[in-house]
């Protein structure tokens, strides 16, 4: 993908991400868009004659395009486009993904196994301990920790992941050459060494307040789920929770002190059923187990703490942690579905088997 041509198109007034994707989809690549005539351009949905003429006059942006690429080169960064194979897989599936990302560091295929963590910029000692515990636990399981490099919970999460030797990705609301807050410059370099900084904003862009809501959709969009640790009802982390819900991603919240203002947001999400209450990393992993299965470290088989009958044991032995339909289990076990359901119900009551929608069953361990 010609990033110079893509950057040039992105600077044309009226060309947002949706129109840019439509143009590239129609013509095949950004250079072909720039080579097209007015009649061909207006054939693309959403492109009127005024916009087409602005595209034809794109020469005025060449100097700024070069300036952007020079700034990016100075910090050792690169541009990853929506059409590149290493564009974050999870992010491609959201409603309005960015057309390109400025990246410092390395995007890894492992980042499709990511969990975000966000929260207040002024956490309590409890919030800091929780954020460190969860981030370290996720990193130790090979799960990438994603956050926004802000003060407070974000900083604790990134730092804990780095200390644990895991990957972490910081999504900025500024250019990747503008580290905010400034005290996180050293942390940002540590992140780049084993993960990456990403942003959809041009090089040199300041961390303006209007940038952060859009930044938050990338944090949740890159992740399988988002954990909230301490936030007030109107905190920025609540916006991230909202974007995660809109993207059909999991939302988790750590309960907090009901007398603490910084816990009102997390507790509200739990109370209203918008977030799953989590007290340990294992709670998050249990919810995401099937999406994380290929990377989770193998744990020794747990010895069952309940006694099983001969028939229950037979059924239990043909089950795995992969969901299996009742008809398949019936065939594998050589049992009628009615006899099988009796044993499965008994196992479910003993807490060793879980029934999923559609008559699928799985082990609980």
Short mmCIF file of the C-alpha atoms (twelve columns), coordinates in Angstrom:
data_MODEL
# 
_entry.id   MODEL 
# 
loop_
_atom_site.group_PDB 
_atom_site.id 
_atom_site.type_symbol 
_atom_site.label_atom_id 
_atom_site.label_alt_id 
_atom_site.label_comp_id 
_atom_site.label_asym_id 
_atom_site.label_seq_id 
_atom_site.Cartn_x 
_atom_site.Cartn_y 
_atom_site.Cartn_z 
_atom_site.pdbx_PDB_model_num 
ATOM 1   C CA . UNK A 1   0.000   0.000   0.000   1 
ATOM 2   C CA . UNK A 2   1.378   3.420   -1.005  1 
ATOM 3   C CA . UNK A 3   1.388   5.241   2.351   1 
ATOM 4   C CA . UNK A 4   2.465   8.528   0.753   1 
ATOM 5   C CA . UNK A 5   -0.593  8.531   -1.501  1 
ATOM 6   C CA . UNK A 6   -2.814  7.414   1.388   1 
ATOM 7   C CA . UNK A 7   -1.543  10.199  3.625   1 
ATOM 8   C CA . UNK A 8   -2.089  12.718  0.849   1 
ATOM 9   C CA . UNK A 9   -5.698  11.584  0.407   1 
ATOM 10  C CA . UNK A 10  -6.327  11.674  4.150   1 
ATOM 11  C CA . UNK A 11  -5.400  15.362  4.228   1 
ATOM 12  C CA . UNK A 12  -8.045  16.333  1.673   1 
ATOM 13  C CA . UNK A 13  -10.871 18.217  3.465   1 
ATOM 14  C CA . UNK A 14  -14.007 16.112  3.601   1 
ATOM 15  C CA . UNK A 15  -12.192 12.802  3.212   1 
ATOM 16  C CA . UNK A 16  -12.685 10.873  6.420   1 
ATOM 17  C CA . UNK A 17  -11.945 7.226   7.105   1 
ATOM 18  C CA . UNK A 18  -15.192 5.924   5.562   1 
ATOM 19  C CA . UNK A 19  -14.763 7.834   2.290   1 
ATOM 20  C CA . UNK A 20  -11.090 6.929   2.161   1 
ATOM 21  C CA . UNK A 21  -11.928 3.220   2.479   1 
ATOM 22  C CA . UNK A 22  -14.621 3.596   -0.183  1 
ATOM 23  C CA . UNK A 23  -12.195 5.262   -2.601  1 
ATOM 24  C CA . UNK A 24  -9.471  2.662   -2.129  1 
ATOM 25  C CA . UNK A 25  -12.020 -0.144  -2.412  1 
ATOM 26  C CA . UNK A 26  -13.375 1.325   -5.661  1 
ATOM 27  C CA . UNK A 27  -10.044 2.034   -7.353  1 
ATOM 28  C CA . UNK A 28  -7.922  -0.720  -5.776  1 
ATOM 29  C CA . UNK A 29  -5.186  1.435   -4.255  1 
ATOM 30  C CA . UNK A 30  -4.649  5.074   -3.203  1 
ATOM 31  C CA . UNK A 31  -2.341  5.907   -6.114  1 
ATOM 32  C CA . UNK A 32  -5.096  4.948   -8.561  1 
ATOM 33  C CA . UNK A 33  -7.438  7.293   -6.687  1 
ATOM 34  C CA . UNK A 34  -4.998  10.155  -7.191  1 
ATOM 35  C CA . UNK A 35  -4.674  9.286   -10.886 1 
ATOM 36  C CA . UNK A 36  -8.423  9.206   -11.471 1 
ATOM 37  C CA . UNK A 37  -10.378 11.925  -13.253 1 
ATOM 38  C CA . UNK A 38  -13.275 13.918  -11.853 1 
ATOM 39  C CA . UNK A 39  -15.907 11.813  -13.627 1 
ATOM 40  C CA . UNK A 40  -14.515 8.590   -12.163 1 
ATOM 41  C CA . UNK A 41  -14.218 10.066  -8.683  1 
ATOM 42  C CA . UNK A 42  -17.827 11.222  -8.475  1 
ATOM 43  C CA . UNK A 43  -18.892 7.676   -9.375  1 
ATOM 44  C CA . UNK A 44  -17.849 6.670   -5.860  1 
ATOM 45  C CA . UNK A 45  -20.612 6.874   -3.266  1 
ATOM 46  C CA . UNK A 46  -20.197 9.917   -1.040  1 
ATOM 47  C CA . UNK A 47  -17.888 11.809  -3.408  1 
ATOM 48  C CA . UNK A 48  -19.418 14.938  -4.937  1 
ATOM 49  C CA . UNK A 49  -17.835 17.251  -7.504  1 
ATOM 50  C CA . UNK A 50  -16.494 19.608  -4.852  1 
ATOM 51  C CA . UNK A 51  -14.704 16.791  -3.038  1 
ATOM 52  C CA . UNK A 52  -13.464 15.342  -6.323  1 
ATOM 53  C CA . UNK A 53  -11.880 18.695  -7.265  1 
ATOM 54  C CA . UNK A 54  -10.172 18.869  -3.870  1 
ATOM 55  C CA . UNK A 55  -8.683  15.423  -4.531  1 
ATOM 56  C CA . UNK A 56  -7.487  16.581  -7.943  1 
ATOM 57  C CA . UNK A 57  -5.793  19.541  -6.251  1 
ATOM 58  C CA . UNK A 58  -3.982  17.386  -3.697  1 
ATOM 59  C CA . UNK A 59  -0.559  18.715  -4.732  1 
ATOM 60  C CA . UNK A 60  -0.738  21.315  -1.977  1 
ATOM 61  C CA . UNK A 61  -0.438  18.542  0.605   1 
ATOM 62  C CA . UNK A 62  2.793   17.031  -0.671  1 
ATOM 63  C CA . UNK A 63  4.977   19.157  1.579   1 
ATOM 64  C CA . UNK A 64  3.016   18.161  4.694   1 
ATOM 65  C CA . UNK A 65  3.070   14.495  3.656   1 
ATOM 66  C CA . UNK A 66  6.850   14.640  3.435   1 
ATOM 67  C CA . UNK A 67  7.045   16.391  6.808   1 
ATOM 68  C CA . UNK A 68  4.928   13.622  8.389   1 
ATOM 69  C CA . UNK A 69  7.090   10.865  6.946   1 
ATOM 70  C CA . UNK A 70  10.288  12.638  8.037   1 
ATOM 71  C CA . UNK A 71  9.017   13.014  11.618  1 
ATOM 72  C CA . UNK A 72  7.983   9.374   11.673  1 
ATOM 73  C CA . UNK A 73  11.362  8.272   10.370  1 
ATOM 74  C CA . UNK A 74  13.163  10.277  13.068  1 
ATOM 75  C CA . UNK A 75  11.468  8.261   15.834  1 
ATOM 76  C CA . UNK A 76  11.912  4.952   14.025  1 
ATOM 77  C CA . UNK A 77  8.210   4.530   13.346  1 
ATOM 78  C CA . UNK A 78  6.123   3.358   10.426  1 
ATOM 79  C CA . UNK A 79  2.581   3.442   9.100   1 
ATOM 80  C CA . UNK A 80  0.441   0.306   9.110   1 
ATOM 81  C CA . UNK A 81  -2.628  0.531   6.872   1 
ATOM 82  C CA . UNK A 82  -5.999  -1.177  7.146   1 
ATOM 83  C CA . UNK A 83  -5.068  -3.321  4.152   1 
ATOM 84  C CA . UNK A 84  -1.733  -4.537  5.559   1 
ATOM 85  C CA . UNK A 85  -1.527  -8.067  6.939   1 
ATOM 86  C CA . UNK A 86  -0.142  -6.835  10.268  1 
ATOM 87  C CA . UNK A 87  -2.956  -4.354  10.925  1 
ATOM 88  C CA . UNK A 88  -4.459  -5.443  14.291  1 
ATOM 89  C CA . UNK A 89  -6.912  -8.238  13.546  1 
ATOM 90  C CA . UNK A 90  -9.447  -7.340  16.240  1 
ATOM 91  C CA . UNK A 91  -9.452  -3.678  15.207  1 
ATOM 92  C CA . UNK A 92  -10.424 -4.535  11.632  1 
ATOM 93  C CA . UNK A 93  -13.744 -5.856  12.890  1 
ATOM 94  C CA . UNK A 94  -15.076 -2.702  14.583  1 
ATOM 95  C CA . UNK A 95  -17.621 -0.385  12.974  1 
ATOM 96  C CA . UNK A 96  -15.234 2.471   12.154  1 
ATOM 97  C CA . UNK A 97  -11.609 1.252   12.161  1 
ATOM 98  C CA . UNK A 98  -8.869  3.760   11.375  1 
ATOM 99  C CA . UNK A 99  -7.527  3.619   7.828   1 
ATOM 100 C CA . UNK A 100 -3.969  3.661   9.112   1 
ATOM 101 C CA . UNK A 101 -2.005  3.707   12.340  1 
ATOM 102 C CA . UNK A 102 1.272   5.404   13.151  1 
ATOM 103 C CA . UNK A 103 3.322   2.795   14.999  1 
ATOM 104 C CA . UNK A 104 6.468   2.877   17.108  1 
ATOM 105 C CA . UNK A 105 7.592   -0.607  18.031  1 
ATOM 106 C CA . UNK A 106 6.233   -3.851  16.662  1 
ATOM 107 C CA . UNK A 107 2.680   -5.013  16.115  1 
ATOM 108 C CA . UNK A 108 2.590   -8.746  16.744  1 
ATOM 109 C CA . UNK A 109 0.189   -11.463 15.691  1 
ATOM 110 C CA . UNK A 110 0.008   -12.225 19.420  1 
ATOM 111 C CA . UNK A 111 -1.841  -8.937  19.900  1 
ATOM 112 C CA . UNK A 112 -5.071  -10.569 18.767  1 
ATOM 113 C CA . UNK A 113 -4.964  -12.092 22.264  1 
ATOM 114 C CA . UNK A 114 -5.288  -8.764  24.042  1 
ATOM 115 C CA . UNK A 115 -7.170  -7.435  27.041  1 
ATOM 116 C CA . UNK A 116 -7.488  -3.715  27.767  1 
ATOM 117 C CA . UNK A 117 -7.289  -2.132  31.189  1 
ATOM 118 C CA . UNK A 118 -8.468  1.400   31.919  1 
ATOM 119 C CA . UNK A 119 -9.470  3.480   34.904  1 
ATOM 120 C CA . UNK A 120 -9.082  6.703   36.827  1 
ATOM 121 C CA . UNK A 121 -6.052  8.965   36.572  1 
ATOM 122 C CA . UNK A 122 -6.055  9.266   40.363  1 
ATOM 123 C CA . UNK A 123 -6.425  5.741   41.747  1 
ATOM 124 C CA . UNK A 124 -6.464  4.771   45.371  1 
ATOM 125 C CA . UNK A 125 -3.833  2.410   46.766  1 
ATOM 126 C CA . UNK A 126 -6.411  -0.364  46.298  1 
ATOM 127 C CA . UNK A 127 -6.856  0.528   42.625  1 
ATOM 128 C CA . UNK A 128 -3.120  0.498   42.004  1 
ATOM 129 C CA . UNK A 129 -2.726  -2.906  43.646  1 
ATOM 130 C CA . UNK A 130 -5.594  -4.341  41.632  1 
ATOM 131 C CA . UNK A 131 -4.315  -2.924  38.331  1 
ATOM 132 C CA . UNK A 132 -0.845  -4.288  38.966  1 
ATOM 133 C CA . UNK A 133 -2.199  -7.689  39.958  1 
ATOM 134 C CA . UNK A 134 -4.404  -8.035  36.867  1 
ATOM 135 C CA . UNK A 135 -1.847  -6.675  34.381  1 
ATOM 136 C CA . UNK A 136 0.904   -8.930  35.725  1 
ATOM 137 C CA . UNK A 137 -1.420  -11.924 35.660  1 
ATOM 138 C CA . UNK A 138 -2.499  -11.279 32.077  1 
ATOM 139 C CA . UNK A 139 1.070   -10.718 30.889  1 
ATOM 140 C CA . UNK A 140 2.262   -13.919 32.561  1 
ATOM 141 C CA . UNK A 141 -0.314  -15.828 30.486  1 
ATOM 142 C CA . UNK A 142 0.988   -14.340 27.223  1 
ATOM 143 C CA . UNK A 143 -1.946  -11.932 26.903  1 
ATOM 144 C CA . UNK A 144 -1.116  -8.470  25.553  1 
ATOM 145 C CA . UNK A 145 -2.158  -5.650  27.897  1 
ATOM 146 C CA . UNK A 146 -3.596  -2.613  26.114  1 
ATOM 147 C CA . UNK A 147 -4.137  0.795   27.664  1 
ATOM 148 C CA . UNK A 148 -3.809  4.495   26.935  1 
ATOM 149 C CA . UNK A 149 -0.578  5.597   28.701  1 
ATOM 150 C CA . UNK A 150 -2.534  8.093   30.825  1 
ATOM 151 C CA . UNK A 151 -1.654  8.769   34.441  1 
ATOM 152 C CA . UNK A 152 -3.033  6.389   37.029  1 
ATOM 153 C CA . UNK A 153 -4.454  2.981   36.128  1 
ATOM 154 C CA . UNK A 154 -3.124  3.095   32.538  1 
ATOM 155 C CA . UNK A 155 0.420   3.741   33.699  1 
ATOM 156 C CA . UNK A 156 0.263   1.044   36.389  1 
ATOM 157 C CA . UNK A 157 -1.052  -1.495  33.850  1 
ATOM 158 C CA . UNK A 158 1.654   -0.787  31.262  1 
ATOM 159 C CA . UNK A 159 4.437   -0.788  33.859  1 
ATOM 160 C CA . UNK A 160 3.273   -4.057  35.444  1 
ATOM 161 C CA . UNK A 161 3.126   -5.770  32.042  1 
ATOM 162 C CA . UNK A 162 6.645   -4.574  31.211  1 
ATOM 163 C CA . UNK A 163 8.008   -5.768  34.581  1 
ATOM 164 C CA . UNK A 164 6.382   -9.156  34.016  1 
ATOM 165 C CA . UNK A 165 8.185   -9.512  30.694  1 
ATOM 166 C CA . UNK A 166 4.949   -9.388  28.716  1 
ATOM 167 C CA . UNK A 167 3.703   -7.365  25.780  1 
ATOM 168 C CA . UNK A 168 1.825   -4.124  26.165  1 
ATOM 169 C CA . UNK A 169 0.397   -1.670  23.637  1 
ATOM 170 C CA . UNK A 170 -0.229  2.012   24.384  1 
ATOM 171 C CA . UNK A 171 -2.864  3.757   22.265  1 
ATOM 172 C CA . UNK A 172 -2.248  7.504   22.256  1 
ATOM 173 C CA . UNK A 173 -4.563  10.453  21.857  1 
ATOM 174 C CA . UNK A 174 -1.661  12.388  20.329  1 
ATOM 175 C CA . UNK A 175 1.030   11.746  17.747  1 
ATOM 176 C CA . UNK A 176 3.349   8.846   18.601  1 
ATOM 177 C CA . UNK A 177 6.115   11.436  18.923  1 
ATOM 178 C CA . UNK A 178 4.222   13.391  21.575  1 
ATOM 179 C CA . UNK A 179 4.322   11.481  24.856  1 
ATOM 180 C CA . UNK A 180 1.674   12.554  27.346  1 
ATOM 181 C CA . UNK A 181 2.057   12.810  30.253  1 
ATOM 182 C CA . UNK A 182 5.720   13.775  29.911  1 
ATOM 183 C CA . UNK A 183 6.743   11.702  32.945  1 
ATOM 184 C CA . UNK A 184 5.898   8.574   30.962  1 
ATOM 185 C CA . UNK A 185 8.645   9.104   28.385  1 
ATOM 186 C CA . UNK A 186 10.868  6.444   29.917  1 
ATOM 187 C CA . UNK A 187 7.946   4.038   30.217  1 
ATOM 188 C CA . UNK A 188 7.047   4.691   26.580  1 
ATOM 189 C CA . UNK A 189 10.537  3.608   25.492  1 
ATOM 190 C CA . UNK A 190 10.216  0.434   27.560  1 
ATOM 191 C CA . UNK A 191 6.878   -0.239  25.874  1 
ATOM 192 C CA . UNK A 192 8.398   0.255   22.412  1 
ATOM 193 C CA . UNK A 193 11.184  -2.214  23.251  1 
ATOM 194 C CA . UNK A 194 8.740   -5.087  23.792  1 
ATOM 195 C CA . UNK A 195 5.443   -3.837  22.380  1 
ATOM 196 C CA . UNK A 196 4.353   -0.681  20.626  1 
ATOM 197 C CA . UNK A 197 2.841   2.786   20.712  1 
ATOM 198 C CA . UNK A 198 0.038   3.366   18.211  1 
ATOM 199 C CA . UNK A 199 -2.053  6.351   17.159  1 
ATOM 200 C CA . UNK A 200 -4.334  7.346   14.319  1 
ATOM 201 C CA . UNK A 201 -3.336  10.991  14.811  1 
ATOM 202 C CA . UNK A 202 -0.720  12.735  12.698  1 
ATOM 203 C CA . UNK A 203 2.814   13.183  13.936  1 
ATOM 204 C CA . UNK A 204 3.088   16.194  16.204  1 
ATOM 205 C CA . UNK A 205 -0.603  16.116  17.150  1 
ATOM 206 C CA . UNK A 206 -1.174  17.450  20.665  1 
ATOM 207 C CA . UNK A 207 -3.169  15.477  23.266  1 
ATOM 208 C CA . UNK A 208 -6.317  17.568  22.866  1 
ATOM 209 C CA . UNK A 209 -9.353  16.515  24.893  1 
ATOM 210 C CA . UNK A 210 -11.405 15.868  21.741  1 
ATOM 211 C CA . UNK A 211 -8.946  13.143  20.664  1 
ATOM 212 C CA . UNK A 212 -9.468  10.796  23.581  1 
ATOM 213 C CA . UNK A 213 -13.003 9.487   22.944  1 
ATOM 214 C CA . UNK A 214 -11.919 8.312   19.457  1 
ATOM 215 C CA . UNK A 215 -8.685  6.972   20.931  1 
ATOM 216 C CA . UNK A 216 -10.753 4.914   23.374  1 
ATOM 217 C CA . UNK A 217 -12.558 3.027   20.593  1 
ATOM 218 C CA . UNK A 218 -9.150  1.761   19.426  1 
ATOM 219 C CA . UNK A 219 -8.215  0.592   22.942  1 
ATOM 220 C CA . UNK A 220 -11.395 -1.491  23.186  1 
ATOM 221 C CA . UNK A 221 -11.331 -2.387  19.486  1 
ATOM 222 C CA . UNK A 222 -7.896  -3.995  19.670  1 
ATOM 223 C CA . UNK A 223 -8.983  -6.088  22.658  1 
ATOM 224 C CA . UNK A 224 -11.092 -9.149  23.323  1 
ATOM 225 C CA . UNK A 225 -12.332 -7.496  26.491  1 
ATOM 226 C CA . UNK A 226 -11.836 -4.415  28.659  1 
ATOM 227 C CA . UNK A 227 -11.263 -4.351  32.426  1 
ATOM 228 C CA . UNK A 228 -12.265 -1.242  34.365  1 
ATOM 229 C CA . UNK A 229 -10.461 -0.529  37.622  1 
ATOM 230 C CA . UNK A 230 -11.790 2.471   39.556  1 
ATOM 231 C CA . UNK A 231 -13.643 5.126   37.609  1 
ATOM 232 C CA . UNK A 232 -16.322 7.630   38.427  1 
ATOM 233 C CA . UNK A 233 -19.590 7.629   36.493  1 
ATOM 234 C CA . UNK A 234 -18.372 10.408  34.186  1 
ATOM 235 C CA . UNK A 235 -14.783 9.146   33.921  1 
ATOM 236 C CA . UNK A 236 -13.100 8.631   30.559  1 
ATOM 237 C CA . UNK A 237 -12.891 4.907   31.241  1 
ATOM 238 C CA . UNK A 238 -16.690 4.776   31.035  1 
ATOM 239 C CA . UNK A 239 -16.430 5.913   27.416  1 
ATOM 240 C CA . UNK A 240 -14.121 2.970   26.747  1 
ATOM 241 C CA . UNK A 241 -16.652 0.658   28.394  1 
ATOM 242 C CA . UNK A 242 -19.305 2.090   26.082  1 
ATOM 243 C CA . UNK A 243 -17.234 1.571   22.946  1 
ATOM 244 C CA . UNK A 244 -16.440 -1.988  24.030  1 
ATOM 245 C CA . UNK A 245 -20.144 -2.736  24.445  1 
ATOM 246 C CA . UNK A 246 -20.895 -1.163  21.054  1 
ATOM 247 C CA . UNK A 247 -18.202 -3.377  19.516  1 
ATOM 248 C CA . UNK A 248 -19.736 -6.480  21.132  1 
ATOM 249 C CA . UNK A 249 -16.635 -7.012  23.269  1 
ATOM 250 C CA . UNK A 250 -16.570 -8.214  26.865  1 
ATOM 251 C CA . UNK A 251 -16.552 -5.645  29.662  1 
ATOM 252 C CA . UNK A 252 -15.221 -6.525  33.106  1 
ATOM 253 C CA . UNK A 253 -15.253 -4.392  36.229  1 
ATOM 254 C CA . UNK A 254 -13.499 -4.770  39.564  1 
ATOM 255 C CA . UNK A 255 -15.901 -3.843  42.395  1 
ATOM 256 C CA . UNK A 256 -14.810 -1.031  44.660  1 
ATOM 257 C CA . UNK A 257 -15.569 0.669   47.949  1 
ATOM 258 C CA . UNK A 258 -19.185 1.895   47.832  1 
ATOM 259 C CA . UNK A 259 -18.134 5.004   49.773  1 
ATOM 260 C CA . UNK A 260 -15.403 5.874   47.266  1 
ATOM 261 C CA . UNK A 261 -16.352 8.216   44.413  1 
ATOM 262 C CA . UNK A 262 -13.812 6.523   42.146  1 
ATOM 263 C CA . UNK A 263 -15.778 3.271   42.397  1 
ATOM 264 C CA . UNK A 264 -19.149 4.644   41.330  1 
ATOM 265 C CA . UNK A 265 -18.601 3.910   37.634  1 
ATOM 266 C CA . UNK A 266 -17.369 0.338   38.027  1 
ATOM 267 C CA . UNK A 267 -20.036 -0.512  40.578  1 
ATOM 268 C CA . UNK A 268 -22.734 0.998   38.348  1 
ATOM 269 C CA . UNK A 269 -21.679 -1.150  35.391  1 
ATOM 270 C CA . UNK A 270 -21.810 -4.273  37.534  1 
ATOM 271 C CA . UNK A 271 -25.146 -3.319  39.114  1 
ATOM 272 C CA . UNK A 272 -26.757 -2.683  35.724  1 
ATOM 273 C CA . UNK A 273 -25.386 -5.902  34.228  1 
ATOM 274 C CA . UNK A 274 -23.225 -4.132  31.650  1 
ATOM 275 C CA . UNK A 275 -19.990 -5.512  33.082  1 
ATOM 276 C CA . UNK A 276 -19.017 -8.837  34.578  1 
ATOM 277 C CA . UNK A 277 -17.743 -8.637  38.146  1 
ATOM 278 C CA . UNK A 278 -14.159 -9.899  38.341  1 
ATOM 279 C CA . UNK A 279 -12.017 -10.431 41.420  1 
ATOM 280 C CA . UNK A 280 -9.080  -12.251 39.856  1 
ATOM 281 C CA . UNK A 281 -7.377  -12.683 36.484  1 
ATOM 282 C CA . UNK A 282 -8.797  -16.202 36.348  1 
ATOM 283 C CA . UNK A 283 -12.300 -14.686 36.172  1 
ATOM 284 C CA . UNK A 284 -11.333 -12.818 32.991  1 
ATOM 285 C CA . UNK A 285 -9.606  -15.839 31.477  1 
ATOM 286 C CA . UNK A 286 -12.589 -18.080 32.206  1 
ATOM 287 C CA . UNK A 287 -14.859 -15.747 30.235  1 
ATOM 288 C CA . UNK A 288 -12.412 -15.527 27.309  1 
ATOM 289 C CA . UNK A 289 -11.070 -19.072 27.520  1 
ATOM 290 C CA . UNK A 290 -12.217 -20.219 24.087  1 
ATOM 291 C CA . UNK A 291 -10.700 -17.171 22.380  1 
ATOM 292 C CA . UNK A 292 -7.471  -17.515 24.369  1 
ATOM 293 C CA . UNK A 293 -7.185  -21.293 24.319  1 
ATOM 294 C CA . UNK A 294 -4.284  -21.475 21.845  1 
ATOM 295 C CA . UNK A 295 -1.998  -19.347 24.042  1 
ATOM 296 C CA . UNK A 296 -2.998  -20.251 27.585  1 
ATOM 297 C CA . UNK A 297 -0.284  -22.073 29.424  1 
ATOM 298 C CA . UNK A 298 -1.189  -25.693 30.046  1 
ATOM 299 C CA . UNK A 299 -2.257  -26.259 33.612  1 
ATOM 300 C CA . UNK A 300 -2.100  -29.667 35.294  1 
ATOM 301 C CA . UNK A 301 -5.416  -31.478 35.412  1 
ATOM 302 C CA . UNK A 302 -7.256  -30.757 38.612  1 
ATOM 303 C CA . UNK A 303 -8.416  -33.665 40.684  1 
ATOM 304 C CA . UNK A 304 -12.176 -33.623 41.013  1 
ATOM 305 C CA . UNK A 305 -13.329 -32.832 44.529  1 
ATOM 306 C CA . UNK A 306 -16.600 -34.696 44.047  1 
ATOM 307 C CA . UNK A 307 -17.404 -38.375 43.790  1 
ATOM 308 C CA . UNK A 308 -18.787 -39.558 40.454  1 
ATOM 309 C CA . UNK A 309 -20.815 -42.645 39.735  1 
ATOM 310 C CA . UNK A 310 -19.613 -45.082 37.062  1 
ATOM 311 C CA . UNK A 311 -22.078 -43.620 34.575  1 
ATOM 312 C CA . UNK A 312 -21.203 -40.011 35.443  1 
ATOM 313 C CA . UNK A 313 -17.494 -40.786 35.042  1 
ATOM 314 C CA . UNK A 314 -18.132 -42.305 31.619  1 
ATOM 315 C CA . UNK A 315 -19.862 -39.124 30.458  1 
ATOM 316 C CA . UNK A 316 -17.294 -36.872 32.107  1 
ATOM 317 C CA . UNK A 317 -14.455 -38.682 30.328  1 
ATOM 318 C CA . UNK A 318 -15.837 -37.919 26.861  1 
ATOM 319 C CA . UNK A 319 -16.217 -34.236 27.650  1 
ATOM 320 C CA . UNK A 320 -13.452 -31.659 27.146  1 
ATOM 321 C CA . UNK A 321 -13.160 -27.908 27.595  1 
ATOM 322 C CA . UNK A 322 -14.355 -27.540 23.989  1 
ATOM 323 C CA . UNK A 323 -18.146 -27.214 23.754  1 
ATOM 324 C CA . UNK A 324 -19.697 -30.410 22.362  1 
ATOM 325 C CA . UNK A 325 -23.259 -30.889 21.133  1 
ATOM 326 C CA . UNK A 326 -25.513 -33.430 22.836  1 
ATOM 327 C CA . UNK A 327 -25.850 -35.470 19.604  1 
ATOM 328 C CA . UNK A 328 -22.078 -35.771 19.238  1 
ATOM 329 C CA . UNK A 329 -21.712 -36.770 22.888  1 
ATOM 330 C CA . UNK A 330 -24.439 -39.378 22.419  1 
ATOM 331 C CA . UNK A 331 -22.564 -40.903 19.510  1 
ATOM 332 C CA . UNK A 332 -19.198 -40.825 21.297  1 
ATOM 333 C CA . UNK A 333 -20.591 -42.346 24.476  1 
ATOM 334 C CA . UNK A 334 -22.872 -44.873 22.843  1 
ATOM 335 C CA . UNK A 335 -25.817 -43.625 24.884  1 
ATOM 336 C CA . UNK A 336 -29.280 -42.363 24.072  1 
ATOM 337 C CA . UNK A 337 -29.714 -38.615 24.422  1 
ATOM 338 C CA . UNK A 338 -32.296 -39.113 27.176  1 
ATOM 339 C CA . UNK A 339 -29.924 -41.261 29.274  1 
ATOM 340 C CA . UNK A 340 -27.072 -38.851 28.544  1 
ATOM 341 C CA . UNK A 341 -29.091 -35.825 29.644  1 
ATOM 342 C CA . UNK A 342 -29.806 -37.473 33.006  1 
ATOM 343 C CA . UNK A 343 -26.071 -37.902 33.653  1 
ATOM 344 C CA . UNK A 344 -25.227 -34.426 32.359  1 
ATOM 345 C CA . UNK A 345 -27.788 -32.857 34.659  1 
ATOM 346 C CA . UNK A 346 -26.284 -34.724 37.604  1 
ATOM 347 C CA . UNK A 347 -22.786 -33.589 36.630  1 
ATOM 348 C CA . UNK A 348 -24.017 -30.025 36.242  1 
ATOM 349 C CA . UNK A 349 -25.499 -30.104 39.738  1 
ATOM 350 C CA . UNK A 350 -22.128 -31.306 41.044  1 
ATOM 351 C CA . UNK A 351 -20.487 -28.294 39.414  1 
ATOM 352 C CA . UNK A 352 -18.169 -30.170 37.032  1 
ATOM 353 C CA . UNK A 353 -20.092 -29.699 33.783  1 
ATOM 354 C CA . UNK A 354 -21.552 -26.560 32.241  1 
ATOM 355 C CA . UNK A 355 -24.413 -26.396 29.750  1 
ATOM 356 C CA . UNK A 356 -24.125 -23.774 26.995  1 
ATOM 357 C CA . UNK A 357 -26.853 -22.465 24.668  1 
ATOM 358 C CA . UNK A 358 -27.926 -24.847 21.909  1 
ATOM 359 C CA . UNK A 359 -27.491 -28.072 23.924  1 
ATOM 360 C CA . UNK A 360 -23.696 -27.802 24.035  1 
ATOM 361 C CA . UNK A 361 -21.795 -29.033 27.074  1 
ATOM 362 C CA . UNK A 362 -18.292 -28.502 28.411  1 
ATOM 363 C CA . UNK A 363 -16.183 -29.351 31.442  1 
ATOM 364 C CA . UNK A 364 -15.953 -26.670 34.091  1 
ATOM 365 C CA . UNK A 365 -12.273 -27.284 34.889  1 
# 
